[in-house]
Amino acid sequence: MLLKYLNELERAVEALAEHPDSDTMTRCADCVATLDTYLDSQMEPVKQRGRELMDGMMPAELLERVGHSVH
């Protein structure tokens, strides 16, 4: 599941880079929320590594939008 959610986020971030509109930003935020909820239910090593990967994938504008609600 972790790989599935990371892949979905990666695709959403790529789409955001190509088409930076509000719908694409909302899709990215939804992917972040889904992944964050999933990571909350995982053991600490998985949770930590998943969040490191997630943070590394997100562009600054997405971090500004969802950063306060993640973790």
C-alpha positions as CSV (number, residue, x, y, z in Angstrom):
1,M,0.0,0.0,0.0
2,L,2.8,2.4,0.8
3,L,4.2,2.1,-2.7
4,K,0.8,2.6,-4.2
5,Y,0.2,5.8,-2.2
6,L,3.7,7.1,-3.0
7,N,3.2,6.4,-6.7
8,E,-0.1,8.2,-6.7
9,L,1.5,11.2,-5.0
10,E,4.3,11.2,-7.5
11,R,1.9,11.2,-10.4
12,A,-0.1,14.0,-8.8
13,V,3.0,16.1,-8.2
14,E,4.1,15.6,-11.8
15,A,0.7,16.7,-13.0
16,L,0.9,19.7,-10.8
17,A,4.3,20.7,-12.4
18,E,2.7,20.4,-15.9
19,H,-0.6,22.1,-15.0
20,P,-0.5,24.2,-11.8
21,D,-4.2,24.8,-11.3
22,S,-6.4,24.5,-8.3
23,D,-7.9,21.1,-9.3
24,T,-4.4,19.6,-9.6
25,M,-3.3,21.1,-6.3
26,T,-6.4,19.7,-4.7
27,R,-5.6,16.2,-6.1
28,C,-2.1,16.5,-4.6
29,A,-3.5,17.6,-1.3
30,D,-5.9,14.6,-1.3
31,C,-3.0,12.2,-2.1
32,V,-1.0,13.7,0.8
33,A,-3.9,13.3,3.2
34,T,-4.5,9.7,2.1
35,L,-0.8,8.8,2.5
36,D,-0.6,10.6,5.9
37,T,-3.6,8.7,7.2
38,Y,-2.1,5.5,6.0
39,L,1.2,6.3,7.7
40,D,-0.5,7.1,11.0
41,S,-1.5,3.4,11.2
42,Q,2.0,2.0,10.5
43,M,4.8,1.0,12.8
44,E,7.3,3.8,13.5
45,P,10.1,2.8,11.1
46,V,7.6,2.6,8.2
47,K,5.9,5.8,9.3
48,Q,9.2,7.7,9.5
49,R,10.6,6.5,6.2
50,G,7.2,7.1,4.4
51,R,7.1,10.6,5.7
52,E,10.7,11.3,4.6
53,L,9.9,10.1,1.1
54,M,6.6,12.1,1.0
55,D,8.3,15.3,2.2
56,G,11.0,14.9,-0.5
57,M,8.4,14.6,-3.2
58,M,6.4,17.7,-2.4
59,P,7.1,21.0,-4.1
60,A,7.2,24.2,-2.0
61,E,3.7,25.3,-3.0
62,L,2.2,22.0,-1.9
63,L,4.1,22.0,1.4
64,E,2.7,25.5,2.1
65,R,-0.8,24.3,1.4
66,V,-0.7,21.0,3.3
67,G,2.4,21.2,5.5
68,H,0.5,22.4,8.5
69,S,-1.8,19.4,8.5
70,V,0.7,16.7,7.8
71,H,2.4,14.7,10.6
